[in-house]
Amino acid sequence: SLSRFLTSMLPIVIVAAAATLLQATAIYVGQRVAVRLRKSLTRRLHFRYLSRNIYYRMVLMDGRVDNPDQRIVTDTASFTSAVPAILCGTLDQTGGALGTLVPGIILGFLTLQELGWQALALAILMSICSTFLAKTFIGRVVPLVFRQDRLEGDLRFAHVHIREHAEAIAFLDGHEQQHRSINLGLRRVLANAYALAKKRFPLNLAVNLSQGISNNIAILVPAIVFFAYGFPSKNADGSPNTPSQNASLFDNAFAYLSGFTGATMTLLSYSQTITRLAGVTNRLGEMLEVMDDVQAQERIHTFHLAGSHEAVMIGDTLTEPNRIALADVSAYTPDNVKLATRISFEVRPGGSLLIMGPSGVGKSSLLRVLGGLWPTHGEGTISRPARIGRDGLFYLPQVPYMVLGGSLADQVAYPLSDGASVPLATLDALLAEFDLAHLPTIEAAARDAGEPLNWDVVLSGGEKQRLAMVRLFFHAPKLAILDECTSAVNEELEDVFYQKLAASGIGFVSVAHSVRVLPFHQQVLFLEGPDSYALLSREDAVARLEADRAGNLVAEPLPVSLSVL
């Protein structure tokens, strides 16, 4: 009867459809969990990494964490995909650990009913031994997984380094050296990969051996129990079973025990994924520990000055809105090399200071100390505004930073995130003043062609410095730190820049090798070594330079403008 057949098949179809839907839902939920977990973890890492210059101190000063970019991007992606894969089975059709654990518990209970506690205990003992064996081998594999991730990151960074410095390498015909360098990195990656494969071999052997034993256990244990102790009667009167009844009992016991041991082996089969997860977890955990350690080294205290504003002490830096100052500061490099001893000076809005000295004496390094990037070891106090930008502090380096993928307005607005805050009239006027009126045309042509514009490549060194000058005057700070910021521009534009600085009332501390910028500064700090410096007025600095030149200590001719000071 077709109707009876369809009626009897209906429960099977419903169960199959429900199982299919449940499995697909579990995979979908696992994938959603992976995305949400990656979003949450990556945002948290971004927040920690970019808080209070932790990224600078961790990468350039601490040095314990290799390739933080790889850890935040690649390792986080591996971690957040592995966890749902284990729990929900997003990478296979097993249903994951949760989908395996629940049926395993049910089958274990049925095994207990059919075969007794001895059979269940034997299966559990086998599972414990297999897990212990796998754990032993996993512990040997994890350090190599950790090292493999580091070596892969180093190799990728070497390729990025070649891309970023392609022109310099090409000019010097350095491709053979680069070839040897990246091949050396590749050999290290492959050598560790071979070692990792050797360590994984016994792990895979242990897993496969355990699976083979579990398949045989599912046959041997029911056979031993039933043939040694007899088959329990299924009849109400206790009469012996028929052969078909005994076969049914054996089949049920085999199915239950096979399912139980299979569930435990499925959990064990995740050892490869767990190994990978352990490696990336170790790398992420190490980075978070270093972040905590770096942040703990920063001391923060808040108090009130005699004035109306609140001052915050961050390490040895006192945040004050209207001055840049060092008070008996001894400066050190991150490697604990002393740069200067008990230096004191002060610059307020409208004031200016030029730092001079021989190459390598630590002029730019002193600016890093002034900016709070390098330590003072508690010797002296640094004062500077906490606010960056308008009515605060601004910094112009020798090689300005260009926003990746940003518009021309974004370059000017940086570090603000919205280039739309730059009025078009203001932008055009500042660009024209520093001979950059052609840049909007370049941007428009790239936009019309639908091509991204990499300003770091498009602009020359001088254009980048001039665009940084535009950036400075757009933000209109009270105070500025200038580190060789005019080294790539011509003298005419250099004069325009310093004259506009003086007219705007911005106080500034600058570093320069050339004495021609001296007329634009009110004070001069001569650095002569870690234990010697001289702070002079502009007039006294001119007299000193003239005396040094007369004694042939200064080879560079003094600018004519110095004679009128």
C-alpha positions in Angstrom: 0.0 0.0 0.0 1.5 3.3 -1.2 -0.3 5.3 1.5 0.9 3.1 4.3 4.5 3.2 2.9 4.4 7.0 2.8 2.9 7.2 6.3 5.6 5.0 7.7 8.3 7.0 5.9 7.0 10.4 7.1 8.7 10.2 10.6 12.0 9.3 8.9 11.8 12.2 6.5 10.9 14.6 9.3 13.8 13.4 11.4 16.2 13.6 8.4 15.0 17.1 7.6 15.3 18.2 11.2 18.8 16.8 11.4 19.9 18.5 8.2 18.5 21.8 9.3 20.1 21.4 12.8 23.5 20.7 11.3 23.3 23.6 8.8 22.2 25.9 11.6 25.1 24.8 13.8 27.5 25.5 11.0 25.9 28.9 10.3 25.9 29.8 14.0 29.5 28.8 14.3 30.5 31.0 11.4 28.5 33.9 12.9 30.2 33.3 16.2 33.6 33.4 14.5 32.9 36.8 12.9 31.5 38.3 16.1 34.4 36.9 18.1 37.0 38.3 15.6 35.3 41.7 15.7 35.3 41.8 19.5 38.8 40.5 19.9 40.4 42.6 17.1 38.8 45.8 18.3 40.0 45.1 21.8 43.5 44.5 20.5 43.4 47.7 18.4 42.3 49.7 21.4 45.1 48.3 23.6 47.7 48.5 20.8 46.9 52.2 19.9 46.4 53.5 23.5 49.0 55.9 25.0 51.7 55.1 22.4 51.8 51.4 23.5 52.5 50.5 19.8 55.5 52.7 19.7 57.0 51.6 23.0 56.2 47.9 22.4 57.7 47.8 18.9 60.6 50.2 19.0 61.6 50.1 22.7 60.5 46.8 24.2 61.2 44.4 21.4 59.7 41.3 23.0 56.9 41.0 20.5 57.7 40.1 17.0 55.4 41.0 14.1 52.5 42.6 16.1 50.6 43.2 12.8 50.6 39.4 12.1 49.4 38.7 15.6 46.6 41.2 15.5 45.4 40.2 11.9 46.4 36.6 11.1 46.7 35.0 14.5 43.4 36.6 15.6 41.7 35.3 12.5 43.1 31.8 13.2 42.0 31.9 16.8 38.5 33.1 16.2 37.9 30.5 13.4 39.4 27.6 15.4 37.2 28.1 18.5 33.8 27.8 16.7 35.3 25.0 14.5 35.9 22.9 17.5 32.6 23.8 19.3 30.2 23.9 16.3 32.0 22.0 13.5 32.2 24.9 11.0 35.1 23.2 9.1 33.5 19.7 8.7 30.3 17.9 9.0 30.8 16.4 12.5 28.8 19.0 14.3 31.8 20.0 16.4 32.6 19.2 20.0 29.1 20.2 21.3 27.4 18.2 18.6 29.5 15.2 19.5 29.6 15.5 23.2 25.8 15.3 23.8 25.2 12.2 21.7 28.3 10.7 23.3 26.8 11.1 26.7 23.5 9.5 25.6 25.3 6.6 24.0 27.4 6.1 27.1 24.3 5.8 29.2 22.8 3.2 26.7 26.1 1.3 26.8 25.9 1.2 30.6 22.4 -0.3 30.4 23.2 -2.9 27.8 26.8 -4.0 28.8 27.2 -2.8 32.4 29.7 -0.5 34.1 32.8 -2.7 33.2 32.4 -2.1 29.5 31.7 1.6 29.9 34.7 1.9 32.3 36.9 0.2 29.7 35.8 2.6 27.0 36.3 5.6 29.2 39.7 4.4 30.3 40.7 4.0 26.7 39.5 7.6 26.0 41.5 9.0 28.9 44.7 7.2 27.8 44.2 8.4 24.2 43.7 12.0 25.4 46.7 11.9 27.7 48.8 10.5 24.9 47.6 13.2 22.4 48.2 15.9 25.0 51.8 14.7 25.5 52.5 15.1 21.8 50.6 18.4 21.5 52.8 19.9 24.2 55.8 19.1 22.0 54.2 20.6 18.9 53.0 23.9 20.3 56.5 25.6 20.5 57.1 24.8 16.9 53.7 26.2 15.9 54.6 29.4 17.8 58.0 29.6 16.0 56.4 28.8 12.6 54.1 31.8 12.9 57.0 34.1 13.9 59.1 32.9 10.9 56.2 33.3 8.5 55.7 36.8 9.8 59.4 37.6 9.4 59.4 36.4 5.8 56.3 38.4 4.9 57.8 41.5 6.5 61.0 41.0 4.4 58.8 41.1 1.2 57.0 44.3 2.5 60.4 45.8 3.3 61.5 45.3 -0.3 58.3 46.8 -1.6 58.7 49.9 0.5 62.3 50.4 -0.4 62.2 49.2 -4.0 63.7 52.4 -5.5 66.7 52.5 -3.1 67.4 48.8 -3.7 67.2 49.3 -7.5 69.5 52.3 -7.5 72.1 50.3 -5.6 71.5 47.2 -7.7 70.9 45.4 -4.4 68.6 42.6 -5.7 71.2 39.9 -5.2 71.6 40.7 -1.5 67.8 40.9 -1.1 67.5 37.5 -2.9 69.9 35.9 -0.5 68.1 37.5 2.4 64.6 36.4 1.6 65.9 32.9 0.6 67.5 32.7 4.0 64.1 33.5 5.6 62.5 30.9 3.4 65.0 28.3 4.5 64.2 29.0 8.1 60.5 28.7 7.5 60.9 25.4 5.6 63.3 24.0 8.2 60.8 24.7 11.0 58.0 23.3 8.8 59.9 20.0 8.4 60.6 19.8 12.2 56.9 20.5 12.8 55.9 17.7 10.4 58.2 15.3 12.3 56.7 16.3 15.6 53.2 15.9 14.3 53.9 12.4 13.0 53.7 10.7 16.4 50.6 12.8 17.3 48.8 11.6 14.1 50.0 8.1 14.8 48.6 8.2 18.3 45.3 9.6 17.1 44.9 7.0 14.3 46.0 4.2 16.6 43.4 5.2 19.2 40.7 5.3 16.5 41.7 1.8 15.3 41.6 0.5 18.9 38.2 2.1 19.5 36.7 0.4 16.4 37.9 -3.0 17.6 36.8 -2.3 21.2 33.3 -1.8 19.9 33.3 -5.5 18.7 35.5 -7.2 21.3 33.8 -5.8 24.5 30.2 -6.9 23.5 31.6 -10.3 22.4 33.4 -10.8 25.7 30.4 -9.7 27.8 27.8 -11.7 26.0 29.7 -14.9 25.3 31.4 -14.9 28.8 28.3 -14.0 30.8 25.5 -15.0 28.5 22.8 -13.0 26.8 20.2 -11.4 29.1 16.7 -12.7 28.3 14.3 -10.4 26.5 11.3 -12.6 27.2 8.8 -11.9 29.9 8.9 -15.4 31.2 12.7 -15.4 31.3 13.0 -18.1 28.6 16.2 -18.2 26.5 16.4 -15.8 23.6 16.1 -16.9 20.0 19.2 -16.4 17.8 17.6 -13.4 16.2 17.0 -11.8 19.6 20.6 -12.4 20.6 21.8 -10.9 17.3 19.6 -7.9 17.9 21.1 -7.5 21.4 24.6 -7.7 20.0 23.8 -5.3 17.3 22.4 -2.7 19.7 25.4 -3.1 22.1 27.8 -2.8 19.2 26.0 0.3 17.9 25.9 2.0 21.4 29.6 1.3 22.3 30.8 2.1 18.8 28.9 5.4 18.9 30.3 6.2 22.3 33.9 5.4 21.4 33.5 7.1 18.1 32.3 10.3 19.8 35.4 10.2 22.1 37.7 9.7 19.1 36.0 12.5 17.2 36.8 14.8 20.1 40.4 13.5 20.0 40.6 14.1 16.2 40.4 17.9 16.9 44.0 17.6 18.3 45.4 19.2 15.1 43.1 22.2 15.4 43.7 22.4 19.2 47.5 22.4 18.5 47.1 25.3 16.1 44.8 27.1 18.5 47.3 26.6 21.3 50.1 28.2 19.2 48.1 31.3 18.3 46.7 31.6 21.8 50.2 31.6 23.2 51.2 34.4 20.7 48.2 36.5 21.5 48.6 36.0 25.2 52.2 37.0 25.1 51.3 40.2 23.3 48.6 41.1 25.8 51.1 40.4 28.7 53.7 42.7 27.1 51.0 45.4 26.6 50.1 45.2 30.3 53.7 45.4 31.2 54.4 48.4 29.0 51.3 50.2 30.3 52.2 49.5 33.9 55.5 51.3 33.4 53.7 54.5 32.8 52.9 56.4 36.0 49.8 58.7 35.9 49.0 61.3 38.6 46.6 64.2 38.5 46.8 67.4 40.5 46.1 71.1 40.4 48.6 73.9 39.7 48.4 77.3 41.2 46.4 78.4 38.2 42.9 77.4 37.2 43.7 74.5 35.0 44.3 70.9 35.9 47.7 69.3 35.3 48.3 65.6 34.7 51.6 63.9 35.4 52.2 61.0 33.0 55.5 59.4 33.9 57.9 62.3 34.1 55.8 64.6 31.8 53.7 67.4 33.3 50.9 68.4 30.9 50.5 72.2 30.8 48.7 74.0 28.0 51.0 77.0 27.5 54.6 75.9 27.4 57.2 73.4 26.4 59.9 73.0 29.0 62.6 70.7 30.5 63.5 71.1 34.1 66.8 69.4 35.1 66.0 66.5 32.7 68.5 63.8 32.0 67.7 62.0 28.8 68.3 58.4 27.9 67.9 56.2 24.8 65.7 53.0 25.2 69.0 51.2 25.5 69.9 53.2 28.6 72.6 55.3 26.9 72.7 58.8 28.4 72.1 61.6 25.9 72.1 64.7 28.1 72.4 65.6 31.8 70.2 68.1 33.7 69.0 70.2 30.7 66.6 73.0 31.4 64.8 75.4 29.0 61.3 76.8 28.4 59.4 77.9 25.3 56.0 79.6 25.4 53.7 80.7 22.6 55.6 83.3 20.5 58.9 81.9 21.7 61.4 79.7 19.8 64.4 77.5 20.5 66.9 76.0 18.0 68.8 72.8 19.1 72.2 72.5 17.4 75.2 70.3 17.7 77.3 67.8 15.8 75.8 64.8 14.0 74.9 62.0 16.3 75.0 64.0 19.5 71.3 63.4 20.1 69.3 66.4 18.8 66.4 64.5 17.4 66.6 62.0 20.3 66.1 65.0 22.7 62.9 65.8 20.8 61.7 62.2 21.4 62.3 62.7 25.1 60.4 66.0 25.0 57.6 64.3 23.2 57.4 61.7 26.0 58.5 58.8 23.7 61.9 58.2 25.4 62.6 57.8 29.1 64.2 60.2 31.6 64.4 57.6 34.4 62.7 60.0 36.8 65.5 62.6 36.4 63.8 66.0 35.9 60.3 67.0 34.7 59.0 67.6 31.1 56.2 70.1 30.6 54.2 70.2 27.4 50.5 70.4 26.3 48.5 67.3 26.4 46.3 68.4 23.5 47.5 67.7 20.0 46.3 70.1 17.3 44.4 73.3 17.6 45.5 75.4 20.7 47.8 72.5 21.7 51.0 70.9 20.5 52.0 69.8 17.0 55.0 67.8 15.6 56.7 68.0 12.2 59.2 65.2 11.4 61.8 65.2 8.7 59.8 62.5 6.9 56.1 63.4 7.3 53.4 60.7 7.6 50.9 60.4 4.8 47.5 58.9 5.5 47.1 55.5 3.7 44.3 55.9 1.1 43.3 59.3 2.3 42.3 62.3 0.2 44.3 65.5 0.0 42.0 67.0 2.7 42.6 63.9 4.9 46.4 64.5 4.6 46.0 68.1 5.8 43.5 67.2 8.6 45.6 64.4 10.1 45.5 63.3 12.9 41.8 64.3 12.7 39.9 61.5 11.0 37.6 63.7 8.9 39.1 65.6 6.0 35.7 67.3 5.4 36.6 69.5 8.4 39.1 71.4 6.2 37.4 74.4 4.5 38.1 74.4 0.7 39.1 78.1 0.7 41.6 77.6 3.6 43.1 74.5 1.9 43.6 76.2 -1.4 45.1 79.3 0.2 47.6 77.2 2.2 48.5 75.0 -0.7 49.2 78.0 -2.9 51.3 79.7 -0.2 53.6 76.7 -0.1 53.8 76.0 -3.8 51.4 73.0 -3.8 48.5 74.4 -5.9 49.0 71.6 -8.4 48.0 68.8 -5.9 44.2 69.2 -6.3 44.6 68.7 -10.0 46.5 65.5 -9.4 43.9 64.3 -7.0 41.0 65.1 -9.4 42.7 63.2 -12.3 43.2 60.1 -10.1 39.6 60.3 -8.9 38.3 60.6 -12.5 40.4 57.6 -13.5 39.0 55.6 -10.6 42.5 54.9 -9.3 43.6 55.0 -5.7 46.2 57.7 -4.9 49.2 56.8 -2.8 50.5 60.2 -1.6 53.6 58.6 -0.1 54.6 57.6 -3.6 53.2 60.5 -5.6 54.9 63.3 -3.5 58.6 64.0 -3.5 60.4 64.5 -0.2 60.1 68.3 -0.5 56.4 68.2 -1.3 55.8 66.0 1.7 57.5 68.5 3.9 55.6 71.4 2.4 52.3 69.5 2.9 53.3 69.0 6.5 53.7 72.8 6.8 50.2 73.2 5.4 49.0 70.6 8.0 50.7 72.6 10.8 49.1 75.9 10.0 45.6 74.4 9.4 45.7 73.0 13.0 47.0 76.3 14.4 48.6 74.9 17.6 50.1 77.1 20.3 53.4 75.2 20.3 55.2 73.0 17.8 58.2 70.6 17.7 60.1 70.7 14.4 62.6 68.0 13.5 64.6 68.9 10.4 61.2 69.7 8.9 62.7 72.0 6.1 65.7 69.9 5.1 64.2 69.1 1.6 62.7 72.5 0.7 64.5 75.4 -0.9 65.7 78.4 1.1 62.9 80.7 -0.1 60.2 78.4 1.1 62.1 77.8 4.3 62.1 81.5 5.0 58.4 81.7 4.2 57.7 78.9 6.7 59.6 80.4 9.6 58.3 83.9 8.9 54.8 82.6 9.0 55.5 80.7 12.2 56.7 83.9 13.9 53.8 85.9 12.6 51.3 83.3 13.8 52.6 83.4 17.4 53.2 79.7 17.5 56.1 78.8 19.9 58.4 76.2 18.5 61.4 74.0 19.3 63.3 73.0 16.2 66.3 70.9 15.2 68.5 71.9 12.3 72.0 71.2 11.0 72.1 74.5 9.0 72.9 77.7 10.8 70.9 79.7 8.3 67.6 79.2 10.3 69.2 80.7 13.4 67.8 84.2 12.8 64.3 82.8 13.2 64.9 81.6 16.8 65.2 83.5 20.0 67.3 80.9 21.9 69.9 78.3 20.9 70.7 75.1 22.7 74.1 73.7 21.8 74.4 70.0 22.6 78.0 69.1 22.9 77.8 65.6 24.6 76.0 63.7 27.3 77.5 65.9 30.0 77.8 69.3 28.3 75.3 71.8 26.8 74.9 75.5 26.5 71.7 77.5 26.4 72.3 80.9 24.8 70.3 83.8 23.4 70.3 84.4 19.7 72.9 87.2 19.9 75.2 85.1 22.1 74.9 82.1 19.8 75.9 84.3 16.9 78.9 85.5 18.8 79.9 82.0 19.6 79.5 80.8 16.0 81.6 83.7 14.8 84.3 82.9 17.3 84.2 79.2 16.3 84.4 80.1 12.7 87.4 82.4 13.3 89.0 79.4 15.0 88.0 77.2 12.0 85.7 75.2 14.3 82.7 75.9 12.0 83.2 75.3 8.3 79.8 76.5 7.1 79.6 80.2 6.3 77.3 82.2 8.5 74.2 83.6 6.8 74.3 87.3 6.0 71.1 87.8 8.0 73.0 87.1 11.2 75.0 90.3 10.9 71.8 92.4 11.5 70.8 90.6 14.7 
